[in-house]
């Protein structure tokens, strides 16, 4: 069985998207990565990341807009969801983990069952 490749995006790839990656990285049938849209991101989003992903979650609408501006052709046929999670949390904050699970589980499990 091929894993569902899930990419999480925030600005700096410092707190939100690495937390989401960590939450999902040991789930059977899921392969998770994270990246940031900023030039100063810890791991900057690349074309390779986008091509790898079956499903992309961005933390805020501004991340989707940045991806549209920088990678319009690459994201054209990708499943992309805005989670509306503000930059108010530290890495692995228990509240952030709960929000990530609550917002991503229904989508991930639905797509995983379709695979």
N, C-alpha and C positions, 0 to 999 in steps of 0.2 A: 504494500500500500504506500503510495506517495504521500508524504506529509503535506499539509496545507501550510504554505509559506505566508506568514503574517508579519507585516512591517509596521512599526510604530514610529510616528514622527512628532517631534516638538521643535523648539527653536535651537536650544543649545545641546541637546542630547545629553543632558546632565541629570535631570530628576524624573520628569514624567515618562518619557519614552523608554529610558533604561529600566524604570520600575515595571512598566508594562511588559517589556521583553523578559525580565526576570520572572514575573508572574506566570508567563506562558511557556518559558523555555523548557520545562521538564514535562510538559503535557504530551502524552502519547498522541501521535498523529499530527502534531503541530511543530513547526519550525519557526522560531521568532527571531527578529532582528529589530534594531532601532537605529535611528539617525536623526540629525538635526538639519534645519533649513538655513541656519545662520552660517556665515563664513567662519565664525569663531566656534562652531559646534565641535564637541569632543570627537564625534564621528559624523562627518558631513554627508548628507544625502547624495547618492550618485545614480547614474543611469543603471548601473549594474544592480543596485538595490531594488530599483523600481521593476526592472525586468525579472528579477528573482521572485518578487512578491505576487501572490495570488490575491491578497487582500491587504489594503492599506488603511490604517487608522491614523488620523491626525488629531492633535489635541485641541486645536482651535481653527476657526475659519481662516485666519491669516496664513496658516500653514498650507491649507488647500490652495489659497490664492497664490502663494509663493511657488508651489509646485506647478500650478497652471502656467505661471509666468516663465519658469525655468525649464519645465519638462512637459510642455503641452502634448507633444506627440507620444511620449512614453506613457502618460497616464490616461490617454484617451479611452482605452478599453479596460481599465482597471477598476475593481471594486474599491471605492474610496469612501470612508465614513468619517464625519467630524464628530468627535466625542464631547466637545464643549467642556473641557476640563481646564480651568484657569491655572496659571503658573503660581499657585499658592501653596505648593507642597514640596517637601524635601524628598530625597530618594528613599523609597520603601516606607514612606509614611503610611501607617495602617489605614487611615481614611482614604488616601489615594489608591491603595490596593483595592479596597472595597468598591470604590467608584469605578475603577478600571474593570474589575470583574463584572459588576452590575451592567455596565454599558457594552462590554465586548462579548461576554459569554453567549448571549442569544444569537448574535450574528455569526460568531466563530462556529458554534455547534451546529447551526443551521447549514452553513456552507460545508462544514466537515462531513455532515451526514449526506450531503448531495454528491460528495466525491466518491 
